[in-house]
């Protein structure tokens, strides 16, 4: 084992606080090519902390510890590390002076309780904290290096960025950033994706991690050249429109804005069951005002008729959830706004309202543009209302991007 993570606090074990520091540590280590191989949560009881420290000292070269550095009696990290090493706690005069100065600058009293934050195991190295009051420290326990940080996520994340590289070097761990590529995929199940990519050339030589993040799948891969490059190109060809991005940070709004910008196109949206979610996703992207002309949320049949011009007779004949009405909604939004393209959604989110012909989860979508109007009907079963809306919104934007690419 190389690196372990230890989170201290009763509040974590009782579900009072969500533990996010381990997740952040794993991401930072992965970025550097170092794998986090164990993570633990323990209570504030000193015996529990000492036991965990002694166990991890035999298993890891570096242990990242969060929590237990505050001024109160339940903050036991300093005392537990001192006990594990068999040394006393000593008050660090430079840290004490810095803490006193910081409290004075904020107009806060500096009490004896606050002074505890300047206590460290004898021989420990102080880790500066530019993000809060409590400094961290590093301490050797046997052959392992323990690095103790505050549990506050903002402080932990900032301090980890500042100190991690040096800590890895002190623990004699080599940081080798991994060359990994991520493909963002929508419109195919994880099992179907696995079957498809496994049949492609050089698959056996590539290491893959599939990470579903509803409603997309993020496919991470690495491997030796040229096999890896051959496989990636084959995946791109095989997936086509389902591979909607290779940018890990771009929002779905950013991706759709880029598709609109490539054509210098404008769009209008007509929403029923998605209740404005498509417009919300689009307007997450800066610069969308150059492309989105209007988002018309027409939830009732009367609004579909009065605002979008959908004939009442069409709704009576086919129902509000139908390809015909979806097409009329898209065409009405385009005609009323002058947009080059328009996309519309109407569906049954549930849990009630379904029929044998149109069960809960039925969605009808349409996209219209210079090349005409196309509509689709699908059924997304087994989703709660929120997940249904999200999936429909993503599906509608995928249809819009396909229409833009084909125009």
C-alpha positions as a Markdown table, in Angstrom:
| # | Residue | x | y | z |
|---|---|---|---|---|
| 1 | Unk | 0.0 | 0.0 | 0.0 |
| 2 | Unk | 1.2 | 3.5 | -0.6 |
| 3 | Unk | -1.4 | 6.1 | 0.6 |
| 4 | Unk | -4.3 | 5.8 | 3.0 |
| 5 | Unk | -6.9 | 8.3 | 4.2 |
| 6 | Unk | -8.3 | 8.6 | 7.7 |
| 7 | Unk | -11.3 | 10.9 | 8.6 |
| 8 | Unk | -11.9 | 11.5 | 12.3 |
| 9 | Unk | -15.2 | 12.6 | 13.8 |
| 10 | Unk | -18.3 | 11.2 | 15.4 |
| 11 | Unk | -20.4 | 13.4 | 13.1 |
| 12 | Unk | -19.3 | 11.4 | 10.1 |
| 13 | Unk | -20.3 | 8.1 | 11.7 |
| 14 | Unk | -23.7 | 9.4 | 12.7 |
| 15 | Unk | -24.5 | 10.9 | 9.3 |
| 16 | Unk | -24.5 | 14.4 | 10.6 |
| 17 | Unk | -21.9 | 15.5 | 8.1 |
| 18 | Unk | -21.1 | 14.3 | 4.6 |
| 19 | Unk | -17.4 | 13.3 | 4.3 |
| 20 | Unk | -16.1 | 14.8 | 1.0 |
| 21 | Unk | -12.4 | 15.1 | 1.8 |
| 22 | Unk | -11.6 | 11.5 | 1.0 |
| 23 | Unk | -13.1 | 12.0 | -2.4 |
| 24 | Unk | -11.1 | 15.1 | -3.1 |
| 25 | Unk | -7.9 | 13.4 | -1.9 |
| 26 | Unk | -8.5 | 10.4 | -4.2 |
| 27 | Unk | -9.0 | 12.8 | -7.2 |
| 28 | Unk | -5.8 | 14.7 | -6.4 |
| 29 | Unk | -3.8 | 11.6 | -6.0 |
| 30 | Unk | -5.2 | 10.0 | -9.1 |
| 31 | Unk | -4.2 | 13.2 | -11.0 |
| 32 | Unk | -0.7 | 12.6 | -9.9 |
| 33 | Unk | -0.7 | 8.9 | -10.7 |
| 34 | Unk | -0.8 | 7.8 | -7.1 |
| 35 | Unk | -3.7 | 5.5 | -6.0 |
| 36 | Unk | -5.5 | 5.9 | -2.7 |
| 37 | Unk | -5.8 | 2.3 | -1.6 |
| 38 | Unk | -7.7 | 2.6 | 1.7 |
| 39 | Unk | -10.0 | 5.1 | 3.4 |
| 40 | Unk | -11.3 | 4.9 | 7.0 |
| 41 | Unk | -13.7 | 6.8 | 9.3 |
| 42 | Unk | -13.2 | 6.6 | 13.0 |
| 43 | Unk | -14.8 | 8.3 | 16.0 |
| 44 | Unk | -13.4 | 11.1 | 18.1 |
| 45 | Unk | -12.5 | 8.7 | 20.9 |
| 46 | Unk | -8.7 | 8.8 | 21.4 |
| 47 | Unk | -8.4 | 5.1 | 21.7 |
| 48 | Unk | -10.1 | 4.6 | 18.4 |
| 49 | Unk | -7.8 | 7.2 | 16.7 |
| 50 | Unk | -4.7 | 5.7 | 18.2 |
| 51 | Unk | -5.7 | 2.2 | 17.1 |
| 52 | Unk | -6.3 | 3.3 | 13.5 |
| 53 | Unk | -3.0 | 5.3 | 13.5 |
| 54 | Unk | -1.0 | 2.2 | 14.6 |
| 55 | Unk | -2.7 | -0.1 | 12.1 |
| 56 | Unk | -2.3 | 2.3 | 9.2 |
| 57 | Unk | 1.4 | 2.9 | 10.1 |
| 58 | Unk | 2.1 | -0.7 | 9.2 |
| 59 | Unk | 0.3 | -0.6 | 5.9 |
| 60 | Unk | 0.9 | 2.8 | 4.3 |
| 61 | Unk | 3.8 | 5.1 | 3.4 |
| 62 | Unk | 1.7 | 8.2 | 3.7 |
| 63 | Unk | -1.6 | 8.7 | 5.6 |
| 64 | Unk | -3.7 | 11.8 | 5.0 |
| 65 | Unk | -5.7 | 12.6 | 8.2 |
| 66 | Unk | -8.6 | 15.1 | 8.4 |
| 67 | Unk | -10.5 | 16.3 | 11.4 |
| 68 | Unk | -9.7 | 16.6 | 15.1 |
| 69 | Unk | -7.5 | 19.8 | 14.9 |
| 70 | Unk | -10.0 | 22.2 | 16.5 |
| 71 | Unk | -9.7 | 23.7 | 20.0 |
| 72 | Unk | -12.4 | 21.6 | 21.8 |
| 73 | Unk | -12.1 | 18.4 | 23.9 |
| 74 | Unk | -13.3 | 16.2 | 21.1 |
| 75 | Unk | -10.4 | 17.2 | 18.8 |
| 76 | Unk | -8.0 | 14.4 | 19.5 |
| 77 | Unk | -5.7 | 14.2 | 16.4 |
| 78 | Unk | -2.7 | 15.9 | 18.0 |
| 79 | Unk | -2.9 | 13.9 | 21.3 |
| 80 | Unk | -3.5 | 10.6 | 19.4 |
| 81 | Unk | -0.5 | 11.0 | 17.2 |
| 82 | Unk | 1.6 | 12.0 | 20.2 |
| 83 | Unk | 0.5 | 8.9 | 22.0 |
| 84 | Unk | 1.1 | 6.6 | 19.0 |
| 85 | Unk | 4.7 | 8.0 | 18.7 |
| 86 | Unk | 5.3 | 8.1 | 22.5 |
| 87 | Unk | 6.1 | 11.8 | 22.7 |
| 88 | Unk | 4.5 | 14.7 | 24.6 |
| 89 | Unk | 2.6 | 17.6 | 23.1 |
| 90 | Unk | 4.5 | 20.8 | 23.0 |
| 91 | Unk | 3.2 | 24.3 | 22.3 |
| 92 | Unk | 4.8 | 25.8 | 19.2 |
| 93 | Unk | 5.6 | 29.5 | 20.0 |
| 94 | Unk | 5.6 | 30.7 | 16.3 |
| 95 | Unk | 2.2 | 29.1 | 15.7 |
| 96 | Unk | 0.9 | 30.6 | 19.0 |
| 97 | Unk | 2.0 | 34.1 | 17.9 |
| 98 | Unk | 0.5 | 33.7 | 14.5 |
| 99 | Unk | -2.8 | 32.5 | 15.9 |
| 100 | Unk | -2.9 | 35.4 | 18.4 |
| 101 | Unk | -2.3 | 37.9 | 15.7 |
| 102 | Unk | -5.0 | 36.4 | 13.4 |
| 103 | Unk | -7.6 | 36.5 | 16.2 |
| 104 | Unk | -6.6 | 40.1 | 17.1 |
| 105 | Unk | -7.0 | 41.1 | 13.4 |
| 106 | Unk | -10.5 | 39.8 | 13.4 |
| 107 | Unk | -11.4 | 41.4 | 16.8 |
| 108 | Unk | -12.0 | 38.0 | 18.4 |
| 109 | Unk | -10.8 | 37.0 | 21.9 |
| 110 | Unk | -7.9 | 34.5 | 22.0 |
| 111 | Unk | -8.6 | 32.1 | 24.8 |
| 112 | Unk | -6.7 | 29.3 | 26.5 |
| 113 | Unk | -8.9 | 26.9 | 24.5 |
| 114 | Unk | -7.8 | 28.5 | 21.2 |
| 115 | Unk | -4.2 | 28.2 | 22.3 |
| 116 | Unk | -4.5 | 24.4 | 22.1 |
| 117 | Unk | -4.3 | 24.7 | 18.3 |
| 118 | Unk | -0.6 | 25.5 | 18.8 |
| 119 | Unk | 0.1 | 22.2 | 20.5 |
| 120 | Unk | 1.8 | 19.5 | 18.4 |
| 121 | Unk | 3.6 | 16.2 | 19.0 |
| 122 | Unk | 7.2 | 16.8 | 19.8 |
| 123 | Unk | 9.1 | 16.7 | 16.6 |
| 124 | Unk | 6.2 | 17.3 | 14.3 |
| 125 | Unk | 6.5 | 19.6 | 11.3 |
| 126 | Unk | 3.9 | 22.3 | 11.0 |
| 127 | Unk | 1.8 | 22.5 | 7.8 |
| 128 | Unk | 0.8 | 26.1 | 7.2 |
| 129 | Unk | -2.9 | 26.8 | 6.7 |
| 130 | Unk | -3.7 | 30.0 | 4.7 |
| 131 | Unk | -7.4 | 29.1 | 4.6 |
| 132 | Unk | -8.3 | 29.0 | 8.3 |
| 133 | Unk | -7.1 | 29.2 | 11.9 |
| 134 | Unk | -5.9 | 25.6 | 12.6 |
| 135 | Unk | -2.5 | 24.7 | 11.2 |
| 136 | Unk | -1.9 | 21.1 | 10.2 |
| 137 | Unk | 1.2 | 19.0 | 10.9 |
| 138 | Unk | 3.1 | 16.0 | 9.7 |
| 139 | Unk | 4.5 | 13.3 | 12.0 |
| 140 | Unk | 6.3 | 10.0 | 11.4 |
| 141 | Unk | 4.9 | 7.0 | 13.1 |
| 142 | Unk | 7.3 | 4.2 | 12.4 |
| 143 | Unk | 8.1 | 4.2 | 8.7 |
| 144 | Unk | 4.8 | 6.0 | 7.8 |
| 145 | Unk | 4.4 | 9.7 | 7.4 |
| 146 | Unk | 1.1 | 11.0 | 8.8 |
| 147 | Unk | -0.2 | 14.4 | 7.5 |
| 148 | Unk | -3.0 | 15.9 | 9.6 |
| 149 | Unk | -5.3 | 18.5 | 8.1 |
| 150 | Unk | -8.4 | 20.3 | 9.4 |
| 151 | Unk | -11.7 | 18.6 | 8.4 |
| 152 | Unk | -13.3 | 21.8 | 6.9 |
| 153 | Unk | -13.4 | 20.9 | 3.2 |
| 154 | Unk | -12.3 | 24.4 | 2.0 |
| 155 | Unk | -9.3 | 24.3 | 4.3 |
| 156 | Unk | -8.4 | 20.7 | 3.5 |
| 157 | Unk | -8.6 | 21.2 | -0.2 |
| 158 | Unk | -6.5 | 24.3 | -0.1 |
| 159 | Unk | -3.9 | 22.8 | 2.2 |
| 160 | Unk | -3.7 | 19.6 | 0.2 |
| 161 | Unk | -2.9 | 21.6 | -3.0 |
| 162 | Unk | -0.2 | 23.5 | -1.1 |
| 163 | Unk | 1.5 | 20.5 | 0.6 |
| 164 | Unk | 0.7 | 17.3 | -1.3 |
| 165 | Unk | 3.7 | 17.2 | -3.6 |
| 166 | Unk | 6.2 | 17.8 | -0.8 |
| 167 | Unk | 4.5 | 15.2 | 1.4 |
| 168 | Unk | 4.7 | 12.6 | -1.4 |
| 169 | Unk | 8.4 | 13.3 | -1.8 |
| 170 | Unk | 9.0 | 13.0 | 2.0 |
| 171 | Unk | 7.2 | 9.6 | 1.9 |
| 172 | Unk | 9.3 | 8.6 | -1.0 |
| 173 | Unk | 6.4 | 8.1 | -3.3 |
| 174 | Unk | 6.9 | 9.0 | -6.9 |
| 175 | Unk | 4.1 | 11.1 | -8.5 |
| 176 | Unk | 3.8 | 10.1 | -12.1 |
| 177 | Unk | 0.7 | 11.9 | -13.8 |
| 178 | Unk | -1.3 | 9.4 | -15.7 |
| 179 | Unk | -2.2 | 9.9 | -19.3 |
| 180 | Unk | -5.9 | 9.2 | -19.4 |
| 181 | Unk | -8.6 | 10.2 | -21.7 |
| 182 | Unk | -12.3 | 10.6 | -21.0 |
| 183 | Unk | -15.2 | 10.1 | -23.4 |
| 184 | Unk | -18.6 | 11.4 | -22.5 |
| 185 | Unk | -21.4 | 9.3 | -23.8 |
| 186 | Unk | -25.2 | 9.6 | -23.9 |
| 187 | Unk | -28.0 | 7.5 | -25.5 |
| 188 | Unk | -26.8 | 4.0 | -24.8 |
| 189 | Unk | -26.9 | 1.7 | -21.8 |
| 190 | Unk | -23.8 | 0.7 | -20.0 |
| 191 | Unk | -24.2 | -2.9 | -20.9 |
| 192 | Unk | -24.7 | -2.1 | -24.6 |
| 193 | Unk | -21.7 | 0.2 | -24.5 |
| 194 | Unk | -19.5 | -2.5 | -23.0 |
| 195 | Unk | -20.5 | -5.0 | -25.8 |
| 196 | Unk | -19.8 | -2.4 | -28.5 |
| 197 | Unk | -16.4 | -1.2 | -27.3 |
| 198 | Unk | -15.2 | -4.8 | -26.4 |
| 199 | Unk | -15.6 | -5.7 | -30.1 |
| 200 | Unk | -13.3 | -3.0 | -31.3 |
| 201 | Unk | -9.7 | -3.4 | -32.4 |
| 202 | Unk | -7.0 | -3.3 | -29.6 |
| 203 | Unk | -9.6 | -3.6 | -26.8 |
| 204 | Unk | -7.5 | -6.1 | -24.9 |
| 205 | Unk | -4.6 | -3.7 | -24.6 |
| 206 | Unk | -6.6 | -0.8 | -23.1 |
| 207 | Unk | -7.5 | -0.2 | -19.5 |
| 208 | Unk | -11.0 | 1.1 | -19.1 |
| 209 | Unk | -13.1 | 2.6 | -16.2 |
| 210 | Unk | -16.8 | 3.1 | -16.9 |
| 211 | Unk | -18.3 | 5.7 | -14.6 |
| 212 | Unk | -22.1 | 6.3 | -15.0 |
| 213 | Unk | -23.1 | 9.8 | -13.9 |
| 214 | Unk | -26.8 | 10.1 | -14.8 |
| 215 | Unk | -27.7 | 10.7 | -17.4 |
| 216 | Unk | -24.3 | 10.2 | -19.1 |
| 217 | Unk | -21.6 | 7.6 | -19.0 |
| 218 | Unk | -18.0 | 8.8 | -18.6 |
| 219 | Unk | -15.6 | 6.3 | -20.1 |
| 220 | Unk | -12.0 | 6.7 | -18.9 |
| 221 | Unk | -9.2 | 4.9 | -20.7 |
| 222 | Unk | -5.5 | 4.5 | -20.9 |
| 223 | Unk | -3.1 | 2.2 | -22.6 |
| 224 | Unk | 0.0 | 1.9 | -24.7 |
| 225 | Unk | 0.5 | 3.6 | -28.1 |
| 226 | Unk | -0.4 | 3.0 | -30.8 |
| 227 | Unk | -3.0 | 0.5 | -29.6 |
| 228 | Unk | -4.7 | 3.1 | -27.4 |
| 229 | Unk | -5.0 | 5.6 | -30.2 |
| 230 | Unk | -6.4 | 2.9 | -32.6 |
| 231 | Unk | -9.0 | 1.9 | -30.1 |
| 232 | Unk | -10.1 | 5.5 | -29.3 |
| 233 | Unk | -10.6 | 6.3 | -33.0 |
| 234 | Unk | -12.6 | 3.1 | -33.4 |
| 235 | Unk | -14.8 | 4.1 | -30.4 |
| 236 | Unk | -15.4 | 7.5 | -31.9 |
| 237 | Unk | -16.5 | 6.0 | -35.2 |
| 238 | Unk | -18.6 | 3.4 | -33.5 |
| 239 | Unk | -20.5 | 5.7 | -31.2 |
| 240 | Unk | -21.1 | 8.6 | -33.5 |
| 241 | Unk | -23.5 | 11.1 | -32.0 |
| 242 | Unk | -23.6 | 9.2 | -28.7 |
| 243 | Unk | -20.1 | 10.5 | -28.0 |
| 244 | Unk | -21.2 | 14.0 | -27.3 |
| 245 | Unk | -18.0 | 15.4 | -25.7 |
| 246 | Unk | -14.4 | 14.7 | -24.7 |
| 247 | Unk | -14.2 | 17.8 | -22.4 |
| 248 | Unk | -14.6 | 16.8 | -18.8 |
| 249 | Unk | -15.6 | 20.2 | -17.6 |
| 250 | Unk | -18.1 | 21.4 | -20.3 |
| 251 | Unk | -21.7 | 21.6 | -19.3 |
| 252 | Unk | -24.4 | 20.3 | -21.6 |
| 253 | Unk | -25.3 | 23.9 | -22.2 |
| 254 | Unk | -21.7 | 24.6 | -23.3 |
| 255 | Unk | -21.7 | 21.7 | -25.6 |
| 256 | Unk | -25.0 | 22.7 | -27.2 |
| 257 | Unk | -23.9 | 26.4 | -27.4 |
| 258 | Unk | -20.8 | 25.3 | -29.4 |
| 259 | Unk | -23.0 | 23.3 | -31.8 |
| 260 | Unk | -25.2 | 26.3 | -32.3 |
| 261 | Unk | -22.2 | 28.6 | -32.8 |
| 262 | Unk | -20.7 | 26.4 | -35.4 |
| 263 | Unk | -23.8 | 27.2 | -37.6 |
| 264 | Unk | -24.3 | 30.6 | -36.2 |
| 265 | Unk | -27.8 | 29.4 | -35.5 |
| 266 | Unk | -30.6 | 30.5 | -33.2 |
| 267 | Unk | -33.1 | 28.2 | -31.4 |
| 268 | Unk | -36.4 | 28.4 | -29.6 |
| 269 | Unk | -37.6 | 25.9 | -27.0 |
| 270 | Unk | -41.2 | 24.8 | -26.3 |
| 271 | Unk | -41.5 | 22.7 | -23.1 |
| 272 | Unk | -44.3 | 21.0 | -21.4 |
| 273 | Unk | -43.2 | 18.1 | -19.2 |
| 274 | Unk | -39.7 | 19.4 | -18.7 |
| 275 | Unk | -41.0 | 22.6 | -17.1 |
| 276 | Unk | -38.2 | 24.9 | -18.2 |
| 277 | Unk | -35.3 | 22.5 | -17.6 |
| 278 | Unk | -34.1 | 22.6 | -21.2 |
| 279 | Unk | -33.9 | 26.4 | -21.0 |
| 280 | Unk | -32.1 | 26.2 | -17.7 |
| 281 | Unk | -29.5 | 23.8 | -19.0 |
| 282 | Unk | -29.0 | 26.0 | -22.1 |
| 283 | Unk | -28.6 | 29.2 | -20.1 |
| 284 | Unk | -25.9 | 27.7 | -17.9 |
| 285 | Unk | -23.6 | 28.4 | -20.8 |
| 286 | Unk | -22.1 | 31.9 | -21.2 |
| 287 | Unk | -22.9 | 33.4 | -24.5 |
| 288 | Unk | -26.2 | 31.6 | -24.9 |
| 289 | Unk | -28.0 | 34.9 | -25.5 |
| 290 | Unk | -26.5 | 34.9 | -29.0 |
| 291 | Unk | -28.5 | 31.8 | -29.8 |
| 292 | Unk | -31.5 | 31.1 | -27.5 |
| 293 | Unk | -34.4 | 33.4 | -28.5 |
| 294 | Unk | -37.1 | 32.1 | -26.2 |
| 295 | Unk | -38.1 | 29.2 | -23.9 |
| 296 | Unk | -41.9 | 28.8 | -23.8 |
| 297 | Unk | -43.1 | 26.6 | -21.0 |
| 298 | Unk | -46.6 | 25.7 | -22.0 |
| 299 | Unk | -47.8 | 23.2 | -19.5 |
| 300 | Unk | -51.5 | 23.3 | -20.1 |
| 301 | Unk | -53.3 | 22.5 | -23.3 |
| 302 | Unk | -54.8 | 26.0 | -23.3 |
| 303 | Unk | -51.3 | 27.5 | -23.2 |
| 304 | Unk | -50.1 | 25.2 | -26.0 |
| 305 | Unk | -53.0 | 26.5 | -28.1 |
| 306 | Unk | -52.8 | 30.2 | -27.2 |
| 307 | Unk | -49.0 | 30.7 | -27.0 |
| 308 | Unk | -47.8 | 28.2 | -29.6 |
| 309 | Unk | -50.7 | 27.9 | -31.9 |
| 310 | Unk | -51.2 | 24.2 | -31.5 |
| 311 | Unk | -54.8 | 23.5 | -32.9 |
| 312 | Unk | -57.2 | 22.4 | -30.1 |
| 313 | Unk | -58.5 | 19.8 | -32.6 |
| 314 | Unk | -55.0 | 18.3 | -32.9 |
| 315 | Unk | -54.8 | 17.9 | -29.1 |
| 316 | Unk | -58.4 | 16.4 | -29.0 |
| 317 | Unk | -57.6 | 13.9 | -31.8 |
| 318 | Unk | -54.1 | 12.8 | -30.8 |
| 319 | Unk | -53.7 | 13.9 | -27.1 |
| 320 | Unk | -51.3 | 16.4 | -25.7 |
| 321 | Unk | -48.6 | 13.7 | -25.5 |
| 322 | Unk | -48.2 | 12.8 | -29.1 |
| 323 | Unk | -45.7 | 13.2 | -31.9 |
| 324 | Unk | -48.2 | 15.4 | -33.7 |
| 325 | Unk | -48.6 | 17.8 | -30.9 |
| 326 | Unk | -44.8 | 17.9 | -30.2 |
| 327 | Unk | -44.2 | 18.7 | -33.9 |
| 328 | Unk | -46.9 | 21.5 | -33.7 |
| 329 | Unk | -45.3 | 22.9 | -30.6 |
| 330 | Unk | -41.9 | 23.1 | -32.2 |
| 331 | Unk | -43.2 | 24.6 | -35.4 |
| 332 | Unk | -45.3 | 27.1 | -33.4 |
| 333 | Unk | -42.2 | 28.2 | -31.3 |
| 334 | Unk | -40.1 | 28.6 | -34.4 |
| 335 | Unk | -42.8 | 30.6 | -36.2 |
| 336 | Unk | -43.5 | 33.0 | -33.3 |
| 337 | Unk | -39.8 | 33.7 | -32.5 |
| 338 | Unk | -38.1 | 33.6 | -35.9 |
| 339 | Unk | -35.6 | 31.1 | -34.7 |
| 340 | Unk | -33.8 | 28.9 | -37.2 |
| 341 | Unk | -34.3 | 25.8 | -35.1 |
| 342 | Unk | -36.8 | 24.8 | -32.4 |
| 343 | Unk | -37.1 | 21.8 | -30.1 |
| 344 | Unk | -40.2 | 20.7 | -28.2 |
| 345 | Unk | -41.1 | 18.2 | -25.5 |
| 346 | Unk | -44.4 | 16.8 | -24.1 |
| 347 | Unk | -44.7 | 13.7 | -21.9 |
| 348 | Unk | -46.1 | 11.9 | -18.9 |
| 349 | Unk | -43.7 | 12.2 | -15.9 |
| 350 | Unk | -46.0 | 10.2 | -13.5 |
| 351 | Unk | -46.5 | 8.7 | -11.1 |
| 352 | Unk | -50.1 | 9.0 | -12.4 |
| 353 | Unk | -51.6 | 9.9 | -15.8 |
| 354 | Unk | -50.5 | 7.0 | -17.9 |
| 355 | Unk | -52.7 | 4.7 | -20.0 |
| 356 | Unk | -52.2 | 1.4 | -21.7 |
| 357 | Unk | -51.4 | 3.2 | -24.9 |
| 358 | Unk | -49.3 | 5.9 | -23.3 |
| 359 | Unk | -47.8 | 4.6 | -20.0 |
| 360 | Unk | -46.0 | 6.7 | -17.5 |
| 361 | Unk | -42.6 | 7.6 | -18.9 |
| 362 | Unk | -43.9 | 8.3 | -22.4 |
| 363 | Unk | -42.1 | 11.2 | -24.1 |
| 364 | Unk | -42.7 | 12.8 | -27.4 |
| 365 | Unk | -40.1 | 15.2 | -28.8 |
| 366 | Unk | -39.8 | 17.2 | -32.0 |
| 367 | Unk | -37.1 | 19.3 | -33.7 |
| 368 | Unk | -37.8 | 21.7 | -36.6 |
| 369 | Unk | -35.4 | 23.6 | -38.8 |
| 370 | Unk | -34.7 | 24.6 | -42.3 |
| 371 | Unk | -34.8 | 21.0 | -43.4 |
| 372 | Unk | -38.3 | 20.3 | -42.0 |
| 373 | Unk | -39.7 | 18.8 | -38.8 |
| 374 | Unk | -38.9 | 15.4 | -37.2 |
| 375 | Unk | -40.6 | 13.9 | -34.2 |
| 376 | Unk | -40.1 | 10.9 | -31.9 |
| 377 | Unk | -41.8 | 8.9 | -29.3 |
| 378 | Unk | -40.0 | 7.0 | -26.6 |
| 379 | Unk | -40.8 | 5.5 | -23.2 |
| 380 | Unk | -38.4 | 6.0 | -20.3 |
| 381 | Unk | -39.7 | 3.6 | -17.6 |
| 382 | Unk | -38.9 | 3.4 | -13.9 |
| 383 | Unk | -37.8 | 7.0 | -13.3 |
| 384 | Unk | -39.0 | 9.4 | -10.7 |
| 385 | Unk | -40.2 | 12.8 | -11.9 |
| 386 | Unk | -36.9 | 14.6 | -11.6 |
| 387 | Unk | -34.8 | 11.9 | -13.3 |
| 388 | Unk | -37.5 | 11.7 | -16.0 |
| 389 | Unk | -37.3 | 15.4 | -16.7 |
| 390 | Unk | -33.5 | 15.4 | -16.8 |
| 391 | Unk | -33.3 | 12.5 | -19.2 |
| 392 | Unk | -35.9 | 14.0 | -21.5 |
| 393 | Unk | -34.1 | 17.4 | -21.5 |
| 394 | Unk | -30.8 | 15.7 | -22.4 |
| 395 | Unk | -32.5 | 13.6 | -25.1 |
| 396 | Unk | -34.1 | 16.7 | -26.6 |
| 397 | Unk | -30.8 | 18.6 | -26.7 |
| 398 | Unk | -29.1 | 15.5 | -28.2 |
| 399 | Unk | -31.8 | 15.6 | -31.0 |
| 400 | Unk | -31.2 | 19.3 | -31.5 |
| 401 | Unk | -27.4 | 18.8 | -31.8 |
| 402 | Unk | -28.0 | 16.0 | -34.4 |
| 403 | Unk | -30.2 | 18.3 | -36.4 |
| 404 | Unk | -27.6 | 21.0 | -36.3 |
| 405 | Unk | -24.9 | 18.6 | -37.5 |
| 406 | Unk | -27.1 | 17.3 | -40.3 |
| 407 | Unk | -28.3 | 20.7 | -41.5 |
